[in-house]
């Protein structure tokens, strides 16, 4: 609220005092600005100034206008006192109040100004998450209203230790950013680093939380996200409970979780709903699928270009027959098919939902079959491209899914030049890059590097809940134990 930034009495004397003419001048050429002049039954003149598109007009009439104008038993001061209000002294405070959905009330006789919050409750209903959908578990997700998002988290963590600190960024958008953490549990160093990162943001307009994370990240040129984006309140509540912090950005349904590691991006909310054996199996499948999605096609190019002697004889006969009439080298064959696949994926996302699903399935089948019959691609490559495409979607984090596409092209180029040695060099480069990344200055490859063996029970597998009595050591929480009985 604008009152949090109010100046002291000494500072107000150096600013322009609020006046009716000053307020009217600031509202010039704003067609949704409204200035109502009313006279109470007792003859007192009152000015109501507000921006119609930002306030709840129904509440304005019921709570302010009707009691003030038509009720003989109530005075102006009583009408103000009955509402949640703040006194306004300067023109800057008046402007900020108007832009935050407040009604400015001015009594002409004593020339006092009051700001009454009547912000319009414009918001969509709570719906299921489309980006992290699960079969079992909570079905609610965040909306574009930051207050509603905080409510969804507080319902899951009804404790006084859950603290929220508000910031305003963007000289044009005036975007509200809220930092959430559990006092006495979250490491204070994380909180300090996050506050410094938010306060150091110098940009004029924000439409999404990803822009906030981009300005807070140290590795801006990396394809790997250093903040986890989610629209699920249950994921945020769990993150807070293990010692991470949450950054909510107004007008976007996606929250930021930090600090995170690469392995956090492979976890799904359903991991903590399924039986631990099933959840562990599915998590291993995700890691294997991610590896296959980036290495399968480059390995095909490396073997067919440099190391065909490594291919089993029977498979080599099939591959030779399939490639005998192709006009392209293995690199260009794979490159063209991967580009076509990306075009189909992007087109299916941009089209309406039902049409997009149809395009993705039918387009892939038709183009794949036509490519083989026309002699542009081998049957083996079509199969491998299909497997790699499906495998890439098993990663729960969409940003990481897009990252593996770029990694795939880099490895593809290295494989076409140096074969398997190029792929090995590519993986060495990727691991070196990952080891250099941090999230809120915390290692991106923890608990692998640096090594925290106790945390491995919830990294590559999801161990039984009974054994998860300690919070992750790499997060350095102030409260290590999650149970009252420490054994």
PyMOL commands that set and color helices and strands:
alter all, ss='L'
color gray80, all
select helices_A, chain A and resi 2-5+9-12+20-26+57-70+76-81+91-99+146-156+188-199+209-216+233-242+262-266+269-272+276-305+308-310+313-323+330-350+353-374+379-392+398-418+420-436+453-458+465-467+473-475
alter helices_A, ss='H'
color red, helices_A
select strands_A, chain A and resi 33-39+45-51+85-88+102-107+112-117+162-169+175-182+228-230+245-249+255-258+438-439+442-443
alter strands_A, ss='S'
color yellow, strands_A
deselect
rebuild
show_as cartoon
